[in-house]
Amino acid sequence: MGLFGGRKTVFVDADILVIGGGMAGCGATYESRYWGRDLKIVCVEKANIERSGAVAQGLYAINCYMGMQWGENQPEDHVRYARNDLMGLVREDLGYDIARHVDSTVHKFEEWGLPIMRDPKTGRYQREGKWQIMIHGESYKPIVAEAARKAATKVYNRIMVTHLLMDAKKANRVAGAVGFNVRTGDFHVFRAKAVIVSAGGASHIFQPRAVGEGMGRTWYAPWSSASAYALPIQVGAKMTQMENRIVLTRFKDGYGPVGAYFLHLKTYTENGYGEEYEKRWYEDTKALVGDYIDRHPVPTCLRNHAILKEVAAGRGPIRMVTKEAFQDPHKETVGWENFLGMTIGQAVVWASQNIDPKHVNPELTTSEPYVMGSHATCSGAWASGPEDYAPAEYQWGYNRMMTVDGLFGAGDTIGGTAHKFSSGSFTEGRIAGKAAVKYVNDMTNGQPQVSEQEYRDLEKLIYQPLENYRVGRNEIVAGTVSPSYLLPIHGLQRLEKIMDEYVGGISTNYMTNGVLLARGLELLAMLKEDMSHMGAEDLHSLQRAWELDHRLLASESVTHHTLFRKETRWPGYYYRGDHMKLDDENWHCFTLSRYDRNTGKWEMEKAPVYHIVD
Ligand SMILES: Cc1cc2nc3c(=O)[nH]c(=O)nc-3n(C[C@H](O)[C@H](O)[C@H](O)COP(=O)(O)OP(=O)(O)OC[C@H]3O[C@@H](n4cnc5c(N)ncnc54)[C@H](O)[C@@H]3O)c2cc1C
C-alpha cells in the first residue's frame, strides 16, 4: 500500500473498552476501575485525553449541580426543569439517575484540585444560576483526565475509532472496535467484552454560519464528528429523539455564550430599535405550543423562536444590552473573563470589530443546528434505565446498555437526557462504567469472538481513501478537483448544504417539510454512494474522511426522525411547515429508529413517555 505499506496491526484485549476520553469517557474509565479492580480497562481517544472533547479549552461554570448538601435543589426538581425545557419529552428515569449522583461527582472534581468559586457570605459554591456553579475551569479537563489516566490499564491516544466489531458467535452482541492511529497509520483491533461509547456530539452536519477561513469556528466543538451516533447506528442500536437538534442563541460571529450574561450580569435583550420584543410574540407562540409558553423558565427553543420572529419581521438585529451592567467594574471584569476563560475567540472578534460592550450593545444570533445529548437537547441512543427506577418498558438489560448486548453509552451518546452538561456527562459515564463491570462479571456464556474476516475487511475499507487518492492523483496536474475521487472537505460541504437546505438549517430559517425531507434523503443517499470514491492524501485527511462518514450516517438519522415526527415540537430549533403546531395528542412520545446496515433501510417507531416525577 505505497507509503503505508509498513503499517502494523496492533491487537488490544480489554474487558471494558471506552471509546472517547472526553467527560463521559473519563467518568466511565474512572468508575470501571473502582468496581472492576482486576479488570483490563482501556480508553481509546482520537485526540489526547489531556485536552480533548467539548470542554477542551476549559469552562467557566459547571452547569449541573443540585446542591443537595445545602438543600438547594433535589433530583426531582432537575427532572421537572429538563422536562419543561424539552417541551415535555425526557427520559425521567435516566435524568433522575444522573441528578441523584451528580453532586458526588462535583465533590470529586474539587477533591482532585478543581478550583470552585465560593460565595464569601455563605461559604457555599458560587451560583451562576439555579443549576450552575462557577469554576476556574482552565484546567478542568486535565484534572478529570488525570483521574482517568490513573484508573485505566492503558489510554490509547490518537486513535480514531471507525467501526464497532460484532460477536461472530452470538447475534446482536458487541465484541470490540477497530480504528487507526492518526499519526503512525497503524491499524488497531480492540477486542472487548463490553464497550462504552462516549464519543461526543455532532457539529458540522449543518452548514455553519462561519464559513471560509472561519469554518472551524463553530459553537459545538468542530472535532465533535458524530461518532457517538454513527458507531452504534452502524451495528443496529436504536436511536431516539435524533430530530431534536439544538440551535443556540449566542454572541454573533464568535459564538460566545450568553448564560453568564443573563444569569450573573443580569443583562437583557432588545431589538434593533431598542424595544422589548418577547411579549410581542406571546400570542403567536401560544397558538403554536399552548401553555408551554407560560412555563417557567421559558423553554430554550421558545426564546429562540421570539428572536427568529422578530428578525424576520424586519426589526433586527437582536442585541444584548451590556452597556448598563458594564458600568459596574466588577461585572465588566466578569463579562470579559467569561470569554477569556472559555471562548477567547469572542473577545478577539469584539476587539477586531470595535465592540466594547461598555459602550456598544453586541449583536446576538442563532447558531446552525447541532446534534448532541447533553445540553438543552437530547438526541442519542436508546438506553436501558436504572433497575430501581425505570419503568419495565425502559429496562431490557443493564443500566445505560443500548439495544445491542454489551454496548453501553454516556454523555452526548445517550438520548432522552437533556441538561447533563459536563458534570452530568461524567456522572453518566460513571453509571455506565459500573453497569459495564457488572455485565462483564455476569458473563457466563463465553466471551465474544472477533472474526478475522470482519476486521480484515474493515481494514481494507478504512484505508481505501488513501489508495483512491494515490491512484487518482495522477489524473490531474494541479488543483484539488479530481474526476475520480472526492476530498473530505468537498464531501463535508456537500453534506452541510443538503442538511441546511432540506432539513431545516440557517438558510431556510430552520424551516422544512415532508417534501423537502424526502428530497434531502435522496440527496444524502447519493452522497453515500459517492463515499466509496473518497480520496485522502494523508492520515489527517483519512481521519476527516471517516469523520465525514460518521456525520453522514448521523445526518441520515436526523432526517428520518424529522420526517417521522409530524409536528413542530420545538419551534426555535426547527419547524415542520406542513405541521406547524405542537401535537400532544399524537406526538407526546419518543421517536425511535433502527438502521439495518445490510439493507440500508431505517425502521421508525414511537415509544411512550412515562412521567415518573409529578
Ligand atoms: C462551547 C461549549 C460550552 C460549554 N459550556 C459548558 C459549561 O459552561 N458548563 C458545562 O457543564 N458544560 C458545558 N458544555 C457541555 C459539555 O462540554 C458537554 O456536555 C460534555 O463535554 C459532553 O461530554 P461527552 O463525553 O459526551 O463528550 P466530549 O467531552 O466532547 O468527549 C467526546 C470525546 O470523544 C472523542 N472522540 C470523538 N470521536 C471519536 C472517535 N471516532 N474515536 C475516538 N475518540 C473519539 C473526542 O475527541 C472527545 O475526547 C459546553 C460545551 C461546549 C461545546
The ligand as an ORCA input file, in Angstrom:
! r2SCAN-3c Opt
* xyz 0 1
  C     -18.788     25.743     23.692
  C     -19.264     24.830     24.767
  C     -19.546     25.342     26.011
  C     -19.979     24.503     27.022
  N     -20.167     25.056     28.225
  C     -20.416     24.276     29.288
  C     -20.413     24.844     30.581
  O     -20.208     26.039     30.759
  N     -20.623     24.015     31.623
  C     -20.845     22.670     31.477
  O     -21.031     21.981     32.477
  N     -20.864     22.108     30.235
  C     -20.639     22.872     29.145
  N     -20.608     22.332     27.880
  C     -21.067     20.943     27.687
  C     -20.013     19.878     27.918
  O     -18.835     20.237     27.319
  C     -20.547     18.548     27.373
  O     -21.776     18.287     27.984
  C     -19.621     17.364     27.623
  O     -18.329     17.632     27.187
  C     -20.155     16.106     26.938
  O     -19.327     15.037     27.283
  P     -19.020     13.818     26.280
  O     -18.019     12.959     26.939
  O     -20.284     13.240     25.819
  O     -18.358     14.499     25.015
  P     -16.908     15.148     24.919
  O     -16.495     15.699     26.217
  O     -16.932     16.065     23.765
  O     -15.952     13.917     24.618
  C     -16.000     13.153     23.432
  C     -14.620     12.556     23.206
  O     -14.668     11.559     22.200
  C     -13.540     11.704     21.351
  N     -13.891     11.087     20.070
  C     -14.833     11.516     19.197
  N     -14.910     10.669     18.155
  C     -14.013      9.687     18.377
  C     -13.636      8.523     17.643
  N     -14.223      8.202     16.491
  N     -12.640      7.743     18.133
  C     -12.039      8.049     19.312
  N     -12.369      9.140     20.038
  C     -13.347      9.943     19.587
  C     -13.323     13.192     21.299
  O     -12.044     13.548     20.855
  C     -13.608     13.587     22.747
  O     -12.461     13.499     23.549
  C     -20.178     23.117     26.804
  C     -19.902     22.597     25.545
  C     -19.446     23.448     24.526
  C     -19.126     22.891     23.187
*
